[in-house]
Amino acid sequence: MAMVELAQAIERSVQECLEDRVGIAFSGGLDSATIAQVAKESAEVDLLSVGVEGSEDIVYSEIVARELGLPLHKRILSKDEVLECYSKAMEILNADFLKVEIMAPVYVIAQEAQARGIDVVLFGSASEELFVGYERYYTYWNEGKDLDMIMREEFDTLKNRDIGMIKKVMKTHGVEARFPFYNRKLAECVFSTPLAVRMEERDLKKGILREAAHFLGVPETAVKRKKKALQYGSGVHKILLREVGEKSMVRA
């Protein structure tokens, strides 16, 4: 698969998710910046960023939003707000700590979208499963497991896991979540690439996506940023682990 072909497949996937106006759950990282770069050519885009004061996602989202020339709506969370959003997400999902902590920032994004009259918000979910974004994939590979089959299965079941949870949380505020990377044609394009090629960039990970993003004109700040999951990049994890996680894990 040529890099140009991948870039074009990403463009089509994003465009299929667009309305006249969309929000993007924005961290200033590779996935959300790639979506934003494509979306801004065809839609009115609002970037929605969530985090505690000084968190990586807030810092990077400010920088990359300026480089993209797009409006950024930040929500700086206090400890009490983090705990409240976690509690609300728990009421909706009734799942374990590790699953719900990821959804606490999503709950805030839903609030912000609703308050600003944004009906559709795009998320970067499924990028990890497509582009070898998890360190554990390299462990599986070294252990001789059928990594391609594992990644395909994890991609296929996202609707019952992360994507399903995000949709459920967003729906409580009347907002539709869409996922440009969760696209069957894009997946076919990516999975047709030899696994060894997809795994070439172990340090930063997702090497072929970074190449495509560079080709699409995504700011280098985002292209070269190392991945941090939403709960870590937003700073929410530390608060929740200290205030909620240890207690919930003891009970479990």
N, C-alpha and C positions, 0 to 999 in steps of 0.2 A: 504494500500500500504506500503510495506516494504521500509525502507530507501535505502537498497541495490538496490532494483528495480528502485527507482527514480534515483539513481546515474548512473545505467546502461542506463536508458532512456536518461539522459543528455549526456552521452558519445556518444550514437548513434546519437543524434541530432547534436552534434558538428561535429562528423565525417562525417555526410552527407553534411556538408557545406564546407569541406576542399578541397583544391587543394594542389599541391606540396608545394606552398608557399602562405601564407595568412598574411594579416595585421589584427590586432585587435585594435579597438577603445578602448583605455585602460585608466582607471582612478585609478587603484589600488584597486578598490572596489570588492565586492562579485561577481557580474555578470561577469565582464570582466576577473577577475582572474580565475574564474571557467572555462570559455571558454578557456583561455590560458593554464591552467593546462592540460586540455584534448587534446587540439590541438597540443601541443608541442611533444606529443608522436608519432604523425603521419605526421607532416608537419614542414616545415621551417616557423618560426613565427617571425614577426616583430611587436612590440608593438608601437602604435602611441598615444602619449599623448599631449593634448593641454591645455594651461591655461596661466593666467597672472603670473608674478613672485610671488612666495610664495603661490600660491593657493593650496588648499587641494589636488586636483587631481595631480598636479605636485609632491608634496611632497610624497604622497602615491604611486604614480606610480613608483617613483625612488626606494622606499623601496621594494615594492612587486616585481618589475621586477628583482631586485637582488636576492630575495628569490626564484623566479621562475627560475633564471638562463637564462633569455631571454634578447635579445637586445631591448633597449628602445630608441625610437626616439622622443625627446621632441620638441615642438614648443612653445616657450615663446612669448606671444603676448603683444605688446604695446597697449596703448589706441587707437591709430590711426589704428592699424591692426584690432582690435576688431570692430571698426566702419566700416572699409572697408569690412570685411567679413560679417557683418550684412547687409550692403548695397547690396552685391553680392547675399546673400541668399534671400533678399527681392525681387530682380530682378527675381530670379528663381521662387519663390513661390507666390509672391504677396498676402501675408496673413497678419494677424494682428500681432502686436508686440510680444505677448506672444508665438505664434507659431514660429515666425521667430527667436527669440532670442535663442531658443534651437538649431536651425540649423546653427547658426554662427560658433560654434566650429566644427560642422560636415563639413562645407565648408573647414575649415582648414585641417581636416583629409583627405578630398578628395585631396587637394593640395599636402599634404605630401605623400600620397599613389602614386599619379601620378608621382611625382618627383623621387620616389624610385623604380618605375617600378612594383608596387604592383597592381595586377589586381582585387583582391578580398579582401574586408575588412569585418570582422565580428563585429556585434554590439550586445549588450545585451538587446535590446528592447524586450518587451513582458514579461520580468521577473516580473514586477510589477503586471501585470494583472493575471499572473499564481499563484504567491506566496503571494498575499495579501500585496503588497508593498506600498500602499498608505494609509495614515491616514484616508482619507475620507471613505475608505471601512469600517473601524471600526465605523465611524459615521453612515453609512447606516445600519450596523448590529444593532447598538443600537436603531435606529429608526424603526426597524422591517421590513426593506425592504428586498426583495429577493436578497440578495447579490450574491449568486451563479449565478443567472441569469444575474445580472448586469455585473459580471466579465467575464462570458462567452461571453456576447454581446460585451463588450469592447475589449476582446481578438480578437474576430472574425472581428471587424471593424478596427483593427490597420493598415491593408493594405491601408485603406483610410485616415489614420491620420499620426501618427508618422512614421511608417514604409514606407508609401508611400512618405512622404516628404524626408526622409533620402535617399531613392532610387533615387529620382529625383535630389537631390543635388549631390550625388556621381556620378551619370551618366553624369553630365556636365563635369566631368574630366575623363570620360572613365573608371570608377572604378565601379565594381559591389558590392553592399552591400548585405550581407546575415545575417540571423538572427536565430541562433541556438535555441533560446527559442520560436521562432514562428514556432512551429512544432506540427502538429495535433496529432501525436502519443504521444508525450510528454504531450500535453495538456490533452489528455484522461487519461493518467496516473495520472496527478496531480489532475484533477477535480474529479477523482474517490475517492480521499482522503476526508474524512469528513471535512467540512468547519471549524469546531471548531478546528481541529488539525492544519489546515493551518494557523489559526489565533493565535496560542498559544504564539508567541513571538511578543508582541505589541511594545515594546521599539525599538529593532533593526529591527523587522519585518522580514518576509521571513524565519521563523525558520526552516522549513523542507528543504529549499534550503541550509541553512547554515550547517545543519547536513550532507546533501549529499556532500557538498563541502569539509567539514572536512574529510569525508570518502575517497574522491577522492584525498586528499593530498594537497588541496589548502592552501597556507600559512595562518596562523592564523591572521596575520595582516589584510588580506582582509576579512577573514571569520567574524571577529568581528567588521569590520568597518561599521558604520552607513551610510545608503544610503544618497547620495546627488545627486540631478539631475544635469545633465551635465552643465547647464548654471550657477548653483551655485558653484559646485565643481571646475569648471574651473576659476571662478572669473569674468566671462563675464557679468553676470547679473547686478552686481553693476555698471559697466561702462555703459552698455546699458540703464539701468533705469535712470541714471543721465543724460546721453547725448541725449537719444532718447525717452525712454519710457514715461516720463511724458508729453512730447510734443505730442506724438502720441495719448496718452490716452485723452488729452484735445481735440484734433481734433475729436476723435471718439465721 
